[in-house]
Structures are given as structure tokens and as C-alpha cells.
Amino acid sequence: MNTYRTHIILCLAILAAALLATNWYRLSNAAFFSTNQPSVERVHGPHLVLAPQEYDLGIVKQSGGLVSRAFDVFNNGSESVLINDILTSCSCTSATITSKTIKPGEHGTLTMTFDPNYHFEDEGKFFRTATIKSNIHEKTPEVKLYIEVDYDLGKDKLKFPGTSE
């Protein structure tokens, strides 16, 4: 009988510790989870929230091939967003989206792809943008990729090496 009580007390103690640990983890990471989620506040009309709005790819090697980054696209508006086109700031960058229509409360994914072997950029960090053209009446949604290219193959190996001086 005494062993039975000991087992029950031990099980209750383990359960209490697990609940405390779970609650501590949730509370200690609340700021992380809340800042990485798009706003759920509804807006009148078609509206998009992009998360993140900027991303730093760091240093990418010319020899490494295409690099991509996905961005969450969330319609927190009261009407569907109808996407006409996605424009990029340079031919070295392309962008696609999972759906041309994003209904209120739905998510999509915008994927930007950068080719580090396309053409030469000035040394150091630069950025490329993707702009979503749609029926949104406010500011046009846009995301940015920051990049620095390590020309490990040499500038003469670029797809468009330019003119040599």
C-alpha cells in the first residue's frame, strides 16, 4: 500500500514538472512566436502582409548555383487579392507565387530566386526586390533579398561577363 502511494506521488510530481516545463517554454518563446507571425488584424478591402519583408542571404558563392528564399504571403483583408504580376528589380532574380488569387484569411508563398553567376555586381552587399502587382489600393507589397557574391569561379565565368576594360 505504501509503494502504491509513492508511485502515485511520483507520477503526479512528474506530470506537474512536465506541465511547468511546457508552460515555461511557451512563455519564454512567446516573443519569438508572436514577432514571426503575420498580423491577423483584418483590414477593409484586399490587403497582403509579407513575412519576413527582408532577408539576408549572406555571402553566396558564384559556383553554388541558384539560391532561393520563401516569404509568407497572408491576406488579412476583407476581399480576395488578385495578383497580376510579380516584378523583380533585376534579371538575375526571379519570383513565383503559389496562387494568383489569395482569399481573405488565406496564405500563399512567394519564392525569390537569385542567380549568383548571372552578372557582376559591385563588391559588397546589395539587394534585389520582388514587387507584387495586384488589386491592392494601398502601397504595393514588396520583399527584399540582401546578398553578397563570392566570385570564386572568376568574373570571366559569369553568364553575362560584361565588357573588360
PyMOL commands that place a pseudoatom at each C-alpha (Angstrom):
pseudoatom trace, name=CA, resn=MET, resi=1, chain=A, elem=C, hetatm=0, pos=[0.000, 0.000, 0.000]
pseudoatom trace, name=CA, resn=ASN, resi=2, chain=A, elem=C, hetatm=0, pos=[2.842, 2.375, 0.867]
pseudoatom trace, name=CA, resn=THR, resi=3, chain=A, elem=C, hetatm=0, pos=[4.530, 1.644, -2.502]
pseudoatom trace, name=CA, resn=TYR, resi=4, chain=A, elem=C, hetatm=0, pos=[1.272, 2.411, -4.307]
pseudoatom trace, name=CA, resn=ARG, resi=5, chain=A, elem=C, hetatm=0, pos=[1.106, 5.891, -2.725]
pseudoatom trace, name=CA, resn=THR, resi=6, chain=A, elem=C, hetatm=0, pos=[4.741, 6.513, -3.533]
pseudoatom trace, name=CA, resn=HIS, resi=7, chain=A, elem=C, hetatm=0, pos=[4.110, 5.663, -7.220]
pseudoatom trace, name=CA, resn=ILE, resi=8, chain=A, elem=C, hetatm=0, pos=[1.084, 7.962, -7.368]
pseudoatom trace, name=CA, resn=ILE, resi=9, chain=A, elem=C, hetatm=0, pos=[3.010, 10.835, -5.762]
pseudoatom trace, name=CA, resn=LEU, resi=10, chain=A, elem=C, hetatm=0, pos=[5.947, 10.252, -8.114]
pseudoatom trace, name=CA, resn=CYS, resi=11, chain=A, elem=C, hetatm=0, pos=[3.640, 10.235, -11.185]
pseudoatom trace, name=CA, resn=LEU, resi=12, chain=A, elem=C, hetatm=0, pos=[1.931, 13.441, -10.034]
pseudoatom trace, name=CA, resn=ALA, resi=13, chain=A, elem=C, hetatm=0, pos=[5.306, 15.110, -9.476]
pseudoatom trace, name=CA, resn=ILE, resi=14, chain=A, elem=C, hetatm=0, pos=[6.480, 14.123, -12.976]
pseudoatom trace, name=CA, resn=LEU, resi=15, chain=A, elem=C, hetatm=0, pos=[3.223, 15.386, -14.505]
pseudoatom trace, name=CA, resn=ALA, resi=16, chain=A, elem=C, hetatm=0, pos=[3.499, 18.702, -12.636]
pseudoatom trace, name=CA, resn=ALA, resi=17, chain=A, elem=C, hetatm=0, pos=[7.134, 19.128, -13.735]
pseudoatom trace, name=CA, resn=ALA, resi=18, chain=A, elem=C, hetatm=0, pos=[6.194, 18.430, -17.378]
pseudoatom trace, name=CA, resn=LEU, resi=19, chain=A, elem=C, hetatm=0, pos=[3.365, 20.976, -17.259]
pseudoatom trace, name=CA, resn=LEU, resi=20, chain=A, elem=C, hetatm=0, pos=[5.626, 23.607, -15.693]
pseudoatom trace, name=CA, resn=ALA, resi=21, chain=A, elem=C, hetatm=0, pos=[8.361, 22.972, -18.280]
pseudoatom trace, name=CA, resn=THR, resi=22, chain=A, elem=C, hetatm=0, pos=[5.877, 23.234, -21.161]
pseudoatom trace, name=CA, resn=ASN, resi=23, chain=A, elem=C, hetatm=0, pos=[4.417, 26.478, -19.821]
pseudoatom trace, name=CA, resn=TRP, resi=24, chain=A, elem=C, hetatm=0, pos=[7.909, 27.920, -19.202]
pseudoatom trace, name=CA, resn=TYR, resi=25, chain=A, elem=C, hetatm=0, pos=[8.973, 27.073, -22.798]
pseudoatom trace, name=CA, resn=ARG, resi=26, chain=A, elem=C, hetatm=0, pos=[5.836, 28.665, -24.256]
pseudoatom trace, name=CA, resn=LEU, resi=27, chain=A, elem=C, hetatm=0, pos=[6.221, 31.829, -22.174]
pseudoatom trace, name=CA, resn=SER, resi=28, chain=A, elem=C, hetatm=0, pos=[9.971, 32.170, -22.745]
pseudoatom trace, name=CA, resn=ASN, resi=29, chain=A, elem=C, hetatm=0, pos=[9.497, 31.878, -26.530]
pseudoatom trace, name=CA, resn=ALA, resi=30, chain=A, elem=C, hetatm=0, pos=[6.304, 33.949, -26.773]
pseudoatom trace, name=CA, resn=ALA, resi=31, chain=A, elem=C, hetatm=0, pos=[8.152, 36.954, -28.191]
pseudoatom trace, name=CA, resn=PHE, resi=32, chain=A, elem=C, hetatm=0, pos=[9.732, 34.809, -30.917]
pseudoatom trace, name=CA, resn=PHE, resi=33, chain=A, elem=C, hetatm=0, pos=[6.464, 33.220, -31.968]
pseudoatom trace, name=CA, resn=SER, resi=34, chain=A, elem=C, hetatm=0, pos=[4.469, 36.453, -31.903]
pseudoatom trace, name=CA, resn=THR, resi=35, chain=A, elem=C, hetatm=0, pos=[7.003, 38.507, -33.903]
pseudoatom trace, name=CA, resn=ASN, resi=36, chain=A, elem=C, hetatm=0, pos=[7.304, 35.911, -36.670]
pseudoatom trace, name=CA, resn=GLN, resi=37, chain=A, elem=C, hetatm=0, pos=[3.585, 35.618, -37.310]
pseudoatom trace, name=CA, resn=PRO, resi=38, chain=A, elem=C, hetatm=0, pos=[1.787, 37.973, -39.696]
pseudoatom trace, name=CA, resn=SER, resi=39, chain=A, elem=C, hetatm=0, pos=[-0.728, 40.365, -38.197]
pseudoatom trace, name=CA, resn=VAL, resi=40, chain=A, elem=C, hetatm=0, pos=[-4.195, 38.856, -38.003]
pseudoatom trace, name=CA, resn=GLU, resi=41, chain=A, elem=C, hetatm=0, pos=[-5.923, 42.230, -37.670]
pseudoatom trace, name=CA, resn=ARG, resi=42, chain=A, elem=C, hetatm=0, pos=[-8.449, 42.451, -40.507]
pseudoatom trace, name=CA, resn=VAL, resi=43, chain=A, elem=C, hetatm=0, pos=[-8.246, 45.328, -42.978]
pseudoatom trace, name=CA, resn=HIS, resi=44, chain=A, elem=C, hetatm=0, pos=[-11.018, 46.531, -45.288]
pseudoatom trace, name=CA, resn=GLY, resi=45, chain=A, elem=C, hetatm=0, pos=[-10.506, 45.558, -48.935]
pseudoatom trace, name=CA, resn=PRO, resi=46, chain=A, elem=C, hetatm=0, pos=[-7.734, 43.395, -50.408]
pseudoatom trace, name=CA, resn=HIS, resi=47, chain=A, elem=C, hetatm=0, pos=[-4.525, 43.503, -48.367]
pseudoatom trace, name=CA, resn=LEU, resi=48, chain=A, elem=C, hetatm=0, pos=[-1.310, 41.482, -48.059]
pseudoatom trace, name=CA, resn=VAL, resi=49, chain=A, elem=C, hetatm=0, pos=[1.098, 41.021, -45.176]
pseudoatom trace, name=CA, resn=LEU, resi=50, chain=A, elem=C, hetatm=0, pos=[4.520, 39.655, -46.167]
pseudoatom trace, name=CA, resn=ALA, resi=51, chain=A, elem=C, hetatm=0, pos=[6.733, 37.901, -43.648]
pseudoatom trace, name=CA, resn=PRO, resi=52, chain=A, elem=C, hetatm=0, pos=[9.577, 38.488, -43.488]
pseudoatom trace, name=CA, resn=GLN, resi=53, chain=A, elem=C, hetatm=0, pos=[9.765, 41.633, -45.607]
pseudoatom trace, name=CA, resn=GLU, resi=54, chain=A, elem=C, hetatm=0, pos=[13.555, 41.403, -45.869]
pseudoatom trace, name=CA, resn=TYR, resi=55, chain=A, elem=C, hetatm=0, pos=[16.023, 38.541, -45.714]
pseudoatom trace, name=CA, resn=ASP, resi=56, chain=A, elem=C, hetatm=0, pos=[19.820, 38.469, -45.799]
pseudoatom trace, name=CA, resn=LEU, resi=57, chain=A, elem=C, hetatm=0, pos=[21.198, 35.502, -47.758]
pseudoatom trace, name=CA, resn=GLY, resi=58, chain=A, elem=C, hetatm=0, pos=[24.698, 36.380, -46.580]
pseudoatom trace, name=CA, resn=ILE, resi=59, chain=A, elem=C, hetatm=0, pos=[27.667, 35.550, -48.791]
pseudoatom trace, name=CA, resn=VAL, resi=60, chain=A, elem=C, hetatm=0, pos=[26.799, 33.167, -51.628]
pseudoatom trace, name=CA, resn=LYS, resi=61, chain=A, elem=C, hetatm=0, pos=[29.344, 31.528, -53.891]
pseudoatom trace, name=CA, resn=GLN, resi=62, chain=A, elem=C, hetatm=0, pos=[29.195, 32.138, -57.619]
pseudoatom trace, name=CA, resn=SER, resi=63, chain=A, elem=C, hetatm=0, pos=[29.731, 28.386, -58.048]
pseudoatom trace, name=CA, resn=GLY, resi=64, chain=A, elem=C, hetatm=0, pos=[26.906, 27.483, -55.637]
pseudoatom trace, name=CA, resn=GLY, resi=65, chain=A, elem=C, hetatm=0, pos=[24.056, 27.722, -58.112]
pseudoatom trace, name=CA, resn=LEU, resi=66, chain=A, elem=C, hetatm=0, pos=[20.687, 29.360, -57.608]
pseudoatom trace, name=CA, resn=VAL, resi=67, chain=A, elem=C, hetatm=0, pos=[19.667, 30.405, -54.103]
pseudoatom trace, name=CA, resn=SER, resi=68, chain=A, elem=C, hetatm=0, pos=[16.058, 30.864, -53.024]
pseudoatom trace, name=CA, resn=ARG, resi=69, chain=A, elem=C, hetatm=0, pos=[14.068, 32.224, -50.122]
pseudoatom trace, name=CA, resn=ALA, resi=70, chain=A, elem=C, hetatm=0, pos=[10.365, 31.736, -49.418]
pseudoatom trace, name=CA, resn=PHE, resi=71, chain=A, elem=C, hetatm=0, pos=[8.209, 34.523, -47.967]
pseudoatom trace, name=CA, resn=ASP, resi=72, chain=A, elem=C, hetatm=0, pos=[4.795, 34.016, -46.382]
pseudoatom trace, name=CA, resn=VAL, resi=73, chain=A, elem=C, hetatm=0, pos=[2.036, 35.976, -48.111]
pseudoatom trace, name=CA, resn=PHE, resi=74, chain=A, elem=C, hetatm=0, pos=[-1.080, 36.443, -45.962]
pseudoatom trace, name=CA, resn=ASN, resi=75, chain=A, elem=C, hetatm=0, pos=[-4.324, 38.164, -46.951]
pseudoatom trace, name=CA, resn=ASN, resi=76, chain=A, elem=C, hetatm=0, pos=[-5.628, 39.881, -43.834]
pseudoatom trace, name=CA, resn=GLY, resi=77, chain=A, elem=C, hetatm=0, pos=[-8.105, 41.915, -45.899]
pseudoatom trace, name=CA, resn=SER, resi=78, chain=A, elem=C, hetatm=0, pos=[-11.839, 41.534, -46.352]
pseudoatom trace, name=CA, resn=GLU, resi=79, chain=A, elem=C, hetatm=0, pos=[-11.596, 40.850, -50.119]
pseudoatom trace, name=CA, resn=SER, resi=80, chain=A, elem=C, hetatm=0, pos=[-9.555, 38.493, -52.300]
pseudoatom trace, name=CA, resn=VAL, resi=81, chain=A, elem=C, hetatm=0, pos=[-6.185, 39.686, -53.578]
pseudoatom trace, name=CA, resn=LEU, resi=82, chain=A, elem=C, hetatm=0, pos=[-5.869, 39.172, -57.336]
pseudoatom trace, name=CA, resn=ILE, resi=83, chain=A, elem=C, hetatm=0, pos=[-2.204, 39.056, -58.341]
pseudoatom trace, name=CA, resn=ASN, resi=84, chain=A, elem=C, hetatm=0, pos=[-1.482, 40.339, -61.851]
pseudoatom trace, name=CA, resn=ASP, resi=85, chain=A, elem=C, hetatm=0, pos=[2.296, 40.069, -61.918]
pseudoatom trace, name=CA, resn=ILE, resi=86, chain=A, elem=C, hetatm=0, pos=[5.442, 39.858, -59.810]
pseudoatom trace, name=CA, resn=LEU, resi=87, chain=A, elem=C, hetatm=0, pos=[8.240, 42.154, -60.889]
pseudoatom trace, name=CA, resn=THR, resi=88, chain=A, elem=C, hetatm=0, pos=[11.875, 41.782, -59.845]
pseudoatom trace, name=CA, resn=SER, resi=89, chain=A, elem=C, hetatm=0, pos=[14.468, 44.526, -59.763]
pseudoatom trace, name=CA, resn=CYS, resi=90, chain=A, elem=C, hetatm=0, pos=[16.961, 42.665, -61.976]
pseudoatom trace, name=CA, resn=SER, resi=91, chain=A, elem=C, hetatm=0, pos=[17.139, 39.810, -64.489]
pseudoatom trace, name=CA, resn=CYS, resi=92, chain=A, elem=C, hetatm=0, pos=[19.398, 37.910, -62.079]
pseudoatom trace, name=CA, resn=THR, resi=93, chain=A, elem=C, hetatm=0, pos=[16.375, 37.445, -59.810]
pseudoatom trace, name=CA, resn=SER, resi=94, chain=A, elem=C, hetatm=0, pos=[13.060, 35.697, -60.428]
pseudoatom trace, name=CA, resn=ALA, resi=95, chain=A, elem=C, hetatm=0, pos=[9.963, 35.301, -58.294]
pseudoatom trace, name=CA, resn=THR, resi=96, chain=A, elem=C, hetatm=0, pos=[6.971, 32.970, -58.235]
pseudoatom trace, name=CA, resn=ILE, resi=97, chain=A, elem=C, hetatm=0, pos=[3.865, 32.747, -56.099]
pseudoatom trace, name=CA, resn=THR, resi=98, chain=A, elem=C, hetatm=0, pos=[1.779, 29.691, -55.218]
pseudoatom trace, name=CA, resn=SER, resi=99, chain=A, elem=C, hetatm=0, pos=[-1.536, 31.260, -56.237]
pseudoatom trace, name=CA, resn=LYS, resi=100, chain=A, elem=C, hetatm=0, pos=[-2.692, 34.249, -58.288]
pseudoatom trace, name=CA, resn=THR, resi=101, chain=A, elem=C, hetatm=0, pos=[-5.733, 34.595, -56.008]
pseudoatom trace, name=CA, resn=ILE, resi=102, chain=A, elem=C, hetatm=0, pos=[-5.399, 34.749, -52.232]
pseudoatom trace, name=CA, resn=LYS, resi=103, chain=A, elem=C, hetatm=0, pos=[-8.729, 34.820, -50.436]
pseudoatom trace, name=CA, resn=PRO, resi=104, chain=A, elem=C, hetatm=0, pos=[-9.288, 36.604, -47.107]
pseudoatom trace, name=CA, resn=GLY, resi=105, chain=A, elem=C, hetatm=0, pos=[-7.593, 34.695, -44.286]
pseudoatom trace, name=CA, resn=GLU, resi=106, chain=A, elem=C, hetatm=0, pos=[-5.528, 32.530, -46.665]
pseudoatom trace, name=CA, resn=HIS, resi=107, chain=A, elem=C, hetatm=0, pos=[-1.767, 32.205, -47.036]
pseudoatom trace, name=CA, resn=GLY, resi=108, chain=A, elem=C, hetatm=0, pos=[0.426, 31.804, -50.079]
pseudoatom trace, name=CA, resn=THR, resi=109, chain=A, elem=C, hetatm=0, pos=[4.160, 31.560, -50.638]
pseudoatom trace, name=CA, resn=LEU, resi=110, chain=A, elem=C, hetatm=0, pos=[6.294, 33.961, -52.658]
pseudoatom trace, name=CA, resn=THR, resi=111, chain=A, elem=C, hetatm=0, pos=[9.635, 32.428, -53.634]
pseudoatom trace, name=CA, resn=MET, resi=112, chain=A, elem=C, hetatm=0, pos=[12.514, 34.654, -54.779]
pseudoatom trace, name=CA, resn=THR, resi=113, chain=A, elem=C, hetatm=0, pos=[15.420, 33.032, -56.609]
pseudoatom trace, name=CA, resn=PHE, resi=114, chain=A, elem=C, hetatm=0, pos=[18.783, 34.691, -57.211]
pseudoatom trace, name=CA, resn=ASP, resi=115, chain=A, elem=C, hetatm=0, pos=[21.471, 33.555, -59.674]
pseudoatom trace, name=CA, resn=PRO, resi=116, chain=A, elem=C, hetatm=0, pos=[24.941, 34.481, -58.302]
pseudoatom trace, name=CA, resn=ASN, resi=117, chain=A, elem=C, hetatm=0, pos=[26.551, 33.590, -61.642]
pseudoatom trace, name=CA, resn=TYR, resi=118, chain=A, elem=C, hetatm=0, pos=[24.354, 35.868, -63.773]
pseudoatom trace, name=CA, resn=HIS, resi=119, chain=A, elem=C, hetatm=0, pos=[26.385, 39.101, -63.938]
pseudoatom trace, name=CA, resn=PHE, resi=120, chain=A, elem=C, hetatm=0, pos=[28.901, 41.090, -61.902]
pseudoatom trace, name=CA, resn=GLU, resi=121, chain=A, elem=C, hetatm=0, pos=[27.799, 43.284, -59.008]
pseudoatom trace, name=CA, resn=ASP, resi=122, chain=A, elem=C, hetatm=0, pos=[29.910, 45.782, -57.161]
pseudoatom trace, name=CA, resn=GLU, resi=123, chain=A, elem=C, hetatm=0, pos=[31.856, 44.190, -54.341]
pseudoatom trace, name=CA, resn=GLY, resi=124, chain=A, elem=C, hetatm=0, pos=[29.969, 44.054, -51.069]
pseudoatom trace, name=CA, resn=LYS, resi=125, chain=A, elem=C, hetatm=0, pos=[26.348, 43.659, -50.070]
pseudoatom trace, name=CA, resn=PHE, resi=126, chain=A, elem=C, hetatm=0, pos=[23.493, 44.674, -52.376]
pseudoatom trace, name=CA, resn=PHE, resi=127, chain=A, elem=C, hetatm=0, pos=[19.787, 43.874, -52.583]
pseudoatom trace, name=CA, resn=ARG, resi=128, chain=A, elem=C, hetatm=0, pos=[17.158, 42.702, -55.035]
pseudoatom trace, name=CA, resn=THR, resi=129, chain=A, elem=C, hetatm=0, pos=[13.412, 43.216, -54.727]
pseudoatom trace, name=CA, resn=ALA, resi=130, chain=A, elem=C, hetatm=0, pos=[10.237, 41.430, -55.777]
pseudoatom trace, name=CA, resn=THR, resi=131, chain=A, elem=C, hetatm=0, pos=[7.130, 43.588, -56.099]
pseudoatom trace, name=CA, resn=ILE, resi=132, chain=A, elem=C, hetatm=0, pos=[3.619, 42.121, -56.187]
pseudoatom trace, name=CA, resn=LYS, resi=133, chain=A, elem=C, hetatm=0, pos=[1.306, 43.890, -58.665]
pseudoatom trace, name=CA, resn=SER, resi=134, chain=A, elem=C, hetatm=0, pos=[-2.326, 43.298, -57.666]
pseudoatom trace, name=CA, resn=ASN, resi=135, chain=A, elem=C, hetatm=0, pos=[-5.691, 44.866, -56.926]
pseudoatom trace, name=CA, resn=ILE, resi=136, chain=A, elem=C, hetatm=0, pos=[-4.433, 46.281, -53.622]
pseudoatom trace, name=CA, resn=HIS, resi=137, chain=A, elem=C, hetatm=0, pos=[-5.213, 50.017, -53.396]
pseudoatom trace, name=CA, resn=GLU, resi=138, chain=A, elem=C, hetatm=0, pos=[-2.504, 50.914, -50.882]
pseudoatom trace, name=CA, resn=LYS, resi=139, chain=A, elem=C, hetatm=0, pos=[1.283, 50.635, -51.034]
pseudoatom trace, name=CA, resn=THR, resi=140, chain=A, elem=C, hetatm=0, pos=[2.452, 47.871, -53.366]
pseudoatom trace, name=CA, resn=PRO, resi=141, chain=A, elem=C, hetatm=0, pos=[3.783, 44.896, -51.344]
pseudoatom trace, name=CA, resn=GLU, resi=142, chain=A, elem=C, hetatm=0, pos=[7.499, 44.243, -51.792]
pseudoatom trace, name=CA, resn=VAL, resi=143, chain=A, elem=C, hetatm=0, pos=[10.171, 41.964, -50.332]
pseudoatom trace, name=CA, resn=LYS, resi=144, chain=A, elem=C, hetatm=0, pos=[13.966, 42.366, -50.354]
pseudoatom trace, name=CA, resn=LEU, resi=145, chain=A, elem=C, hetatm=0, pos=[16.841, 39.903, -50.508]
pseudoatom trace, name=CA, resn=TYR, resi=146, chain=A, elem=C, hetatm=0, pos=[20.255, 41.116, -49.377]
pseudoatom trace, name=CA, resn=ILE, resi=147, chain=A, elem=C, hetatm=0, pos=[23.174, 39.299, -50.977]
pseudoatom trace, name=CA, resn=GLU, resi=148, chain=A, elem=C, hetatm=0, pos=[26.944, 39.373, -51.291]
pseudoatom trace, name=CA, resn=VAL, resi=149, chain=A, elem=C, hetatm=0, pos=[28.568, 37.269, -54.015]
pseudoatom trace, name=CA, resn=ASP, resi=150, chain=A, elem=C, hetatm=0, pos=[31.896, 35.460, -53.654]
pseudoatom trace, name=CA, resn=TYR, resi=151, chain=A, elem=C, hetatm=0, pos=[33.172, 35.267, -57.267]
pseudoatom trace, name=CA, resn=ASP, resi=152, chain=A, elem=C, hetatm=0, pos=[35.053, 32.029, -56.679]
pseudoatom trace, name=CA, resn=LEU, resi=153, chain=A, elem=C, hetatm=0, pos=[34.903, 30.966, -60.357]
pseudoatom trace, name=CA, resn=GLY, resi=154, chain=A, elem=C, hetatm=0, pos=[36.122, 34.326, -61.622]
pseudoatom trace, name=CA, resn=LYS, resi=155, chain=A, elem=C, hetatm=0, pos=[34.285, 37.172, -63.268]
pseudoatom trace, name=CA, resn=ASP, resi=156, chain=A, elem=C, hetatm=0, pos=[35.130, 35.794, -66.726]
pseudoatom trace, name=CA, resn=LYS, resi=157, chain=A, elem=C, hetatm=0, pos=[32.904, 32.744, -65.997]
pseudoatom trace, name=CA, resn=LEU, resi=158, chain=A, elem=C, hetatm=0, pos=[29.716, 34.780, -65.487]
pseudoatom trace, name=CA, resn=LYS, resi=159, chain=A, elem=C, hetatm=0, pos=[26.767, 34.180, -67.852]
pseudoatom trace, name=CA, resn=PHE, resi=160, chain=A, elem=C, hetatm=0, pos=[26.971, 37.861, -68.800]
pseudoatom trace, name=CA, resn=PRO, resi=161, chain=A, elem=C, hetatm=0, pos=[30.560, 38.905, -68.058]
pseudoatom trace, name=CA, resn=GLY, resi=162, chain=A, elem=C, hetatm=0, pos=[30.129, 42.432, -69.473]
pseudoatom trace, name=CA, resn=THR, resi=163, chain=A, elem=C, hetatm=0, pos=[32.917, 44.352, -71.099]
pseudoatom trace, name=CA, resn=SER, resi=164, chain=A, elem=C, hetatm=0, pos=[36.509, 44.007, -69.989]
pseudoatom trace, name=CA, resn=GLU, resi=165, chain=A, elem=C, hetatm=0, pos=[38.448, 47.230, -69.550]
for i in range(1, 165): cmd.bond("trace and resi %d" % i, "trace and resi %d" % (i + 1))
show_as sticks, trace
zoom trace
